[in-house]
Amino acid sequence: MTIGFYGAHAFLITNIEKLARLYACAHCNQQFTKDSNLQRNAKRCTKRETQVCCQGELVERPQSAYE
């Protein structure tokens, strides 16, 4: 067994062969079992803009020098 890390999470990998066959989109983190599905998603995926996930945190715009 292997321990994997993603972001701030740790998880136990029981079947590394299955994990090695997954493809993940760099923009929306959706996972696919075939490369062709990942390529199709790349054309449709949120206009290729990276999404930022803020989990329960208040995000405010920084003040400018004039504020």
Secondary structure as UniProt FT lines:
FT   STRAND          2..6
FT   TURN            7..8
FT   STRAND          9..13
FT   HELIX           16..20
FT   STRAND          23..24
FT   TURN            26..28
FT   STRAND          31..32
FT   HELIX           35..44
FT   HELIX           46..48
FT   TURN            65..66
//
